């Protein structure tokens, strides 16, 4: 018993030690797993921060690139605007302002008929086939003794076959009538739809023919009026000259940001064209020299033009418009019907002294055809050319200072 007790005690001690060992191993494994998890989380966090920093860096670089690209676009737009304003005269010198009125004749070109679908006949409906007529099938006659003694049964079988055949014939005739009715109905529907198609086609062709007739009539009327204009221009009538000048000036294309409009009247007694050109006021002209992106504040800033640059550009544009207007009219008039042009270039603007909208003349000039066409406009300084013409010129168009009307002399 004592031996057994000692053995049992040793077993309990061994079991307890094993339990403690397993418990300690479990604690160690748990702590190890916890440390590994914490290390993994730290690495993951580090990786996330690194990735986030990389993405943030790329986003910042992309944003900076986008802002710098916008600056380039804005500066490029400014350069185009200023280049177009600074070349108002040069841009027309390479263009022949003469208008060949014959080139304005209209040749009628009709679009194709827009309902070709109505020109195609509707397909014929598919016809149902008649069912096959049932055939009388009689039983085979008996031979020998069977035929002798089975005459009655055979006769009954024949009668049964005939009655069945009669029933089949009745059903067949009914089926044939149904097929014929269906086919007739399909043909009636097709005939109705085809009639509608033909009616619609007729209506659409009549509509198309009317549209073609209108186009031909409008073209004929346009060409007739153009022939009259050419004839009257040959005679030098005032109305024809007026209309021709209107065509010439409507062909004068100004930049979108510096649009000019024209008012004019021809005096046949003096062969003089009185022309007024309205230009945009200075408020519509950009005053920014350039744009720049500042990384520190993450904003696009602008550098303004100096007052002198604004004044010089606007005055230069006004002077160019004056010479351009003389040039376009005189060059287009190959027959020399217009001998002189009296010109005003100005704008409609709010008078700072009164607050009222008023017309402000910037250039008041007159030019005689022969003397003006002798100028080499590609090499002139517009302000000096206007001085040579004896023009009255505003001292500061940018500030809406009007030109003096007195003292204008003929060139």
C-alpha positions in Angstrom: 0.0 0.0 0.0 2.8 2.4 0.9 4.5 1.5 -2.4 1.4 2.2 -4.3 0.9 5.5 -2.4 4.5 6.6 -3.2 3.9 5.6 -6.9 0.7 7.6 -6.9 2.4 10.5 -5.3 5.2 10.5 -7.8 2.6 10.3 -10.6 0.7 13.3 -9.2 4.0 15.2 -8.8 4.9 14.3 -12.4 1.5 15.3 -13.6 1.6 18.6 -11.7 5.1 19.3 -13.1 3.9 18.5 -16.6 0.9 20.7 -16.1 3.1 23.5 -14.9 5.4 23.0 -17.8 2.6 23.0 -20.3 1.1 26.1 -18.5 4.5 27.9 -18.7 4.9 26.8 -22.4 1.4 28.2 -23.1 2.3 31.5 -21.4 5.5 31.7 -23.3 3.8 30.9 -26.6 1.1 33.5 -25.8 3.7 36.1 -25.0 5.7 35.2 -28.0 2.6 35.4 -30.2 1.7 38.7 -28.7 5.2 40.1 -29.3 5.1 38.8 -32.9 1.7 40.3 -33.4 2.9 43.6 -32.0 6.0 43.5 -34.2 3.8 42.6 -37.2 1.5 45.5 -36.4 4.4 47.8 -36.0 5.8 46.7 -39.3 2.4 47.0 -40.9 2.0 50.5 -39.4 5.4 51.4 -40.6 4.6 50.1 -44.0 1.3 52.0 -44.1 2.9 55.2 -43.0 5.6 54.7 -45.6 3.0 54.0 -48.3 0.9 56.9 -47.2 3.9 59.2 -47.3 4.7 57.9 -50.8 1.2 58.5 -51.9 1.0 61.9 -50.2 4.3 62.8 -51.9 3.0 61.7 -55.3 -0.2 63.6 -54.7 1.7 66.8 -53.8 3.9 66.4 -56.8 0.9 65.8 -59.1 -0.9 68.9 -57.6 2.2 71.1 -58.1 2.5 69.8 -61.7 -1.2 70.5 -62.3 -0.9 74.1 -60.9 2.3 74.7 -62.9 0.5 73.4 -66.0 -2.4 75.8 -65.3 0.1 78.6 -65.0 1.6 77.7 -68.4 -1.9 77.5 -69.9 -2.9 80.9 -68.5 0.4 82.6 -69.6 0.0 81.0 -73.0 -3.5 82.4 -73.3 -2.3 85.8 -72.3 0.5 85.7 -74.9 -2.0 84.7 -77.6 -4.4 87.5 -76.6 -1.6 90.2 -76.5 -0.1 88.9 -79.8 -3.5 89.1 -81.6 -4.1 92.7 -80.2 -0.5 93.8 -81.1 -0.9 92.4 -84.7 -4.3 93.8 -85.6 -2.9 95.6 -88.6 -0.3 93.0 -89.7 -2.9 90.2 -89.6 -4.9 91.8 -92.5 -1.9 92.9 -94.7 -1.4 89.3 -96.0 -5.1 89.0 -96.9 -6.6 90.3 -100.2 -9.6 92.3 -99.0 -11.1 92.4 -102.5 -14.4 90.4 -102.7 -15.1 88.7 -106.0 -18.9 88.9 -106.0 -19.2 86.1 -108.6 -17.7 83.8 -106.0 -20.8 84.5 -103.8 -23.1 82.9 -106.3 -25.0 80.0 -104.9 -25.2 76.6 -106.5 -28.1 74.5 -105.2 -27.1 71.2 -103.7 -30.1 69.2 -102.6 -29.6 66.7 -99.7 -30.7 63.1 -100.6 -34.3 62.1 -100.0 -34.5 61.5 -96.3 -37.1 58.7 -96.3 -35.5 56.0 -98.5 -37.2 53.5 -96.2 -40.5 54.3 -97.8 -39.2 53.5 -101.2 -38.8 49.8 -100.4 -41.9 47.7 -100.9 -43.1 45.7 -98.0 -42.2 42.0 -98.2 -45.0 39.6 -99.3 -46.5 37.7 -96.4 -45.6 34.0 -96.1 -48.5 31.9 -97.3 -49.6 28.9 -95.2 -49.7 25.7 -97.2 -52.9 23.6 -97.5 -52.8 20.4 -95.5 -52.6 17.2 -97.5 -55.9 15.6 -98.4 -56.5 12.4 -96.4 -56.3 9.2 -98.4 -58.8 6.4 -98.1 -56.9 3.3 -96.9 -59.0 0.1 -97.2 -58.2 -3.1 -95.4 -56.5 -5.8 -97.4 -59.1 -8.2 -98.7 -59.0 -11.7 -97.2 -58.2 -14.7 -99.3 -59.0 -18.4 -99.1 -61.4 -19.7 -96.5 -60.9 -16.5 -94.4 -62.1 -14.5 -97.3 -65.1 -16.8 -97.8 -66.2 -16.9 -94.2 -65.0 -13.4 -93.3 -66.9 -11.4 -95.9 -69.1 -9.8 -93.3 -66.2 -8.7 -91.1 -64.3 -7.4 -94.0 -67.3 -5.4 -95.2 -67.6 -3.9 -91.7 -63.9 -3.0 -91.7 -64.3 -1.3 -95.1 -67.3 0.7 -93.8 -65.3 1.7 -90.7 -62.4 2.9 -92.9 -64.8 4.8 -95.1 -66.5 6.5 -92.2 -63.1 7.4 -90.7 -62.0 8.8 -94.1 -65.2 10.9 -94.3 -64.4 12.4 -90.9 -60.9 13.1 -92.0 -62.2 14.8 -95.1 -64.5 17.0 -93.0 -61.6 18.0 -90.8 -59.4 18.5 -93.8 -61.9 20.8 -95.5 -62.3 22.8 -92.3 -58.5 23.1 -92.0 -58.2 24.2 -95.7 -60.9 26.9 -95.1 -59.0 28.1 -92.1 -55.7 28.3 -94.0 -57.4 30.1 -96.9 -58.9 32.6 -94.4 -55.6 33.2 -92.7 -53.8 33.7 -96.0 -56.5 36.1 -97.2 -56.3 38.1 -94.0 -52.5 38.3 -94.3 -52.8 39.5 -97.9 -55.4 42.1 -96.8 -53.1 43.4 -94.0 -50.2 43.5 -96.5 -52.3 45.4 -99.1 -53.5 47.9 -96.4 -49.9 48.5 -95.1 -48.6 48.8 -98.6 -51.2 51.3 -99.5 -50.3 53.3 -96.4 -46.6 53.1 -97.4 -47.4 54.4 -100.9 -49.5 57.3 -99.4 -46.7 58.2 -97.0 -44.1 58.0 -99.8 -46.2 60.3 -102.0 -46.6 62.7 -99.1 -42.9 62.7 -98.2 -41.9 63.1 -101.9 -44.2 66.1 -102.2 -42.7 67.6 -99.0 -39.1 66.9 -100.3 -40.0 68.4 -103.7 -41.3 71.6 -102.0 -38.2 71.9 -99.9 -36.0 71.5 -103.0 -38.2 74.1 -104.8 -37.7 76.5 -101.8 -33.9 76.0 -102.0 -33.9 76.6 -105.7 -36.1 79.7 -105.3 -33.9 81.1 -102.6 -30.7 80.4 -104.6 -32.2 82.0 -107.7 -33.3 85.0 -105.7 -29.9 85.3 -104.1 -28.1 85.1 -107.4 -30.6 87.5 -109.0 -29.9 90.1 -106.3 -26.2 89.4 -106.6 -26.3 90.0 -110.4 -28.1 93.3 -109.7 -25.5 94.3 -107.2 -22.7 93.5 -109.7 -24.5 95.5 -112.4 -25.2 98.4 -110.1 -21.7 98.4 -108.8 -20.4 98.6 -112.3 -22.5 101.8 -112.7 -21.2 103.0 -109.3 -24.6 103.5 -107.6 -24.5 104.5 -104.0 -26.6 101.6 -102.7 -24.4 99.1 -104.5 -21.2 100.6 -103.1 -22.8 100.7 -99.6 -23.7 97.0 -99.9 -20.3 96.0 -101.2 -18.5 97.9 -98.3 -20.8 96.0 -96.0 -19.7 92.7 -97.4 -16.0 93.7 -97.2 -16.2 94.8 -93.6 -18.2 91.7 -92.6 -15.3 89.7 -93.8 -12.9 91.6 -91.5 -12.3 89.1 -88.7 -11.2 90.6 -85.4 -10.0 88.5 -82.4 -12.8 87.4 -80.0 -11.4 89.6 -77.2 -11.2 92.7 -79.4 -14.3 92.7 -81.6 -14.9 95.8 -83.8 -18.2 96.9 -85.4 -18.7 99.3 -88.3 -21.1 102.1 -89.2 -20.7 103.8 -92.5 -22.4 105.8 -95.2 -21.3 106.6 -98.8 -21.8 110.1 -100.2 -22.0 109.8 -104.0 -21.6 113.5 -104.5 -18.1 113.5 -103.1 -17.3 109.8 -103.5 -16.5 109.8 -99.8 -17.2 107.0 -97.3 -17.9 108.2 -93.8 -16.8 105.3 -91.5 -17.1 104.8 -87.8 -15.4 101.9 -86.1 -16.4 100.9 -82.6 -13.8 99.1 -80.5 -14.0 97.5 -77.1 -13.4 99.8 -74.1 -10.2 99.5 -72.1 -12.0 97.7 -69.4 -12.3 94.6 -71.6 -8.5 94.3 -72.2 -6.5 92.1 -69.8 -4.2 93.9 -67.4 -2.2 90.9 -66.2 1.4 90.5 -67.3 1.9 86.9 -66.2 0.9 84.2 -63.7 3.1 82.4 -61.2 2.5 79.5 -58.8 3.8 79.9 -55.3 4.4 76.5 -53.6 4.6 78.1 -50.1 1.0 79.3 -50.2 -0.3 76.9 -52.8 -1.8 79.6 -54.9 -1.5 81.1 -58.3 -0.7 84.8 -58.2 -0.6 87.3 -61.0 1.8 90.2 -61.9 -0.1 93.2 -63.3 1.1 95.1 -66.3 2.3 98.6 -65.6 0.0 101.5 -66.4 2.3 102.5 -69.2 2.1 99.0 -70.8 -1.7 99.1 -70.6 -1.8 102.5 -72.1 0.6 101.8 -74.9 -1.1 98.5 -75.8 -4.6 99.9 -76.0 -3.5 103.1 -77.8 -1.5 100.9 -80.3 -4.6 98.7 -80.9 -6.7 101.8 -81.6 -4.1 103.2 -84.0 -3.9 99.9 -85.8 -7.7 99.6 -86.2 -7.7 103.0 -87.9 -5.0 102.1 -90.5 -6.6 98.7 -90.9 -10.0 100.2 -91.7 -8.5 102.5 -94.3 -6.5 99.7 -95.8 -9.4 97.1 -96.0 -11.8 99.5 -97.8 -9.3 101.0 -100.2 -7.7 97.6 -101.1 -11.1 96.0 -101.7 -12.3 98.9 -104.0 -10.3 98.0 -107.1 -12.3 100.3 -109.4 -11.5 103.3 -107.2 -15.2 104.2 -106.6 -14.4 105.5 -103.1 -12.0 108.5 -103.4 -11.7 109.4 -99.7 -12.6 108.0 -96.3 -13.4 110.1 -93.3 -12.9 107.8 -90.3 -13.6 107.8 -86.6 -12.4 105.1 -84.2 -13.9 105.2 -80.8 -15.8 103.3 -78.1 -19.0 103.5 -76.1 -18.1 103.7 -72.4 -19.1 105.2 -69.1 -17.9 108.7 -68.8 -16.1 108.9 -65.4 -17.1 112.6 -65.2 -20.9 112.1 -65.6 -21.4 108.4 -65.0 -23.4 108.2 -68.3 -22.7 105.9 -71.2 -21.3 108.0 -74.1 -19.4 107.7 -77.3 -15.7 108.6 -77.0 -13.7 109.2 -80.2 -10.1 108.2 -80.1 -9.0 108.8 -83.7 -10.6 111.3 -86.2 -8.9 111.1 -89.6 -9.3 111.4 -93.3 -7.4 109.8 -96.1 -7.3 110.1 -99.9 -7.1 106.8 -101.8 -4.0 107.3 -103.9 -1.8 108.8 -101.2 -2.8 106.2 -98.6 -2.2 103.2 -100.9 1.3 104.5 -101.5 2.1 103.7 -97.8 4.0 100.5 -97.0 1.9 99.6 -94.0 4.1 96.6 -93.0 6.9 99.0 -92.0 5.0 101.9 -90.5 4.6 103.0 -86.9 0.8 103.5 -86.8 0.9 106.6 -84.5 3.3 108.3 -86.9 1.2 107.4 -89.9 -1.9 108.9 -88.3 0.2 112.0 -87.7 1.2 112.1 -91.3 -2.5 111.9 -92.2 -3.2 114.9 -90.0 -5.4 112.9 -87.7 -6.7 114.1 -84.4 -5.6 111.4 -81.9 -6.5 110.9 -78.3 -3.6 111.5 -76.0 -4.7 108.7 -73.7 -7.4 106.4 -75.1 -6.9 104.0 -72.1 -8.2 106.8 -69.8 -11.1 107.5 -72.2 -9.6 110.9 -73.2 -11.4 112.0 -76.4 -9.6 113.2 -79.5 -10.1 116.9 -80.4 -12.4 117.2 -83.4 -10.9 120.5 -84.5 -7.8 120.7 -86.6 -8.3 117.5 -88.7 -6.8 118.0 -92.1 -7.1 116.0 -95.3 -4.1 114.0 -96.4 
